[in-house]
Amino acid sequence: MAIPELTLRRAERLLHQLIERRLSPRVRNEIRMSVEVRGNNVTLFEDRPVWRMPGQWTHGKVAQFRYDTATDRWTLYWSDRHGRWLLYEDTRPAADIAALIREVDADPVGAFWG
């Protein structure tokens, strides 16, 4: 079963608001952020130019939000240095993705923004 349409639209809207807050206009040519949906996973990415390789960009994982249709809850994951998704254990699954997005934005343990 897929993420309900309204739930997905709200998640995407809140993530795009996060992107707008984090990327000031003066750095938008140096950093790009995007949201991708695949199945019941909504992933936030950060792209940066590759140093000394004009025109090439890295596509870095920031956070992944997984929606469980059985419980109607979102779970937050972070990416380790090997690119594996790991459960972010400092929060519980949440019915409202906004709480998890706030955790990513604040990043109290340095899991998302380094």
C-alpha positions in Angstrom: 0.0 0.0 0.0 1.3 3.5 -0.9 1.6 6.6 1.1 -1.8 8.4 1.1 -1.7 11.2 -1.4 -2.4 14.0 1.1 0.3 12.7 3.5 2.8 12.5 0.7 2.0 16.0 -0.5 2.4 17.4 3.0 5.7 15.6 3.5 7.1 17.0 0.2 5.8 20.5 1.0 7.5 20.5 4.5 10.8 19.2 3.0 10.8 21.8 0.3 10.3 24.4 3.1 13.3 23.0 4.9 15.3 23.3 1.7 14.3 26.9 1.3 15.3 27.7 4.9 18.6 26.0 4.7 19.8 27.3 1.3 20.3 31.0 1.2 20.2 32.6 -2.2 23.9 33.3 -2.2 24.9 29.5 -2.0 22.3 28.0 -4.4 24.9 27.9 -7.2 27.2 25.9 -4.8 24.7 23.6 -3.1 21.5 22.0 -4.3 19.0 19.9 -2.4 16.3 17.6 -3.7 13.5 15.3 -2.5 12.9 11.9 -4.1 10.1 9.5 -3.5 10.5 5.8 -4.0 7.7 3.5 -2.8 7.1 4.5 0.8 10.4 6.2 1.3 11.0 10.0 1.0 14.6 10.9 0.7 16.4 14.2 1.2 19.6 14.7 -0.8 22.3 17.4 -0.9 24.3 18.0 -4.1 27.6 19.8 -4.2 30.1 20.4 -6.9 33.0 18.0 -7.1 36.2 19.8 -6.2 38.4 20.5 -9.2 35.9 18.8 -11.6 33.7 21.6 -13.1 30.2 20.6 -14.0 30.2 17.4 -11.9 28.2 17.1 -8.7 28.1 14.7 -5.8 24.7 13.4 -4.8 24.8 13.0 -1.0 22.2 11.3 1.2 20.9 13.5 4.1 17.9 11.7 5.6 15.3 9.2 4.7 11.7 9.1 6.0 10.0 5.8 5.7 6.2 5.6 6.0 4.6 2.5 7.5 1.1 2.1 6.1 0.1 -0.4 8.8 0.8 2.1 11.7 0.5 5.4 9.7 3.8 6.5 11.2 7.0 7.9 9.8 10.5 6.5 10.8 13.7 8.5 10.4 16.9 7.1 8.9 20.4 8.6 8.5 23.2 7.5 6.1 26.5 6.3 7.3 29.8 7.0 5.6 29.3 3.8 3.5 26.0 5.0 2.2 23.9 2.6 4.3 20.7 3.7 5.8 20.6 3.3 9.6 17.7 3.8 11.9 18.0 7.2 13.7 17.4 6.0 17.3 17.1 9.5 18.9 13.5 9.8 17.9 10.5 7.5 17.9 8.3 6.9 14.8 5.9 9.8 14.4 2.5 10.2 12.9 3.5 13.7 11.8 6.6 13.9 9.7 7.1 17.5 10.8 8.6 16.4 14.1 11.2 14.3 12.2 12.0 17.1 9.8 12.6 19.4 12.8 15.0 16.7 14.2 16.9 16.7 10.8 17.0 20.5 10.7 18.3 20.7 14.3 20.7 17.7 13.9 21.6 17.6 17.6 24.0 14.6 17.2 25.5 15.5 13.8 24.0 12.6 11.9 22.5 14.6 9.0 24.6 17.6 8.2 27.9 16.4 9.6 
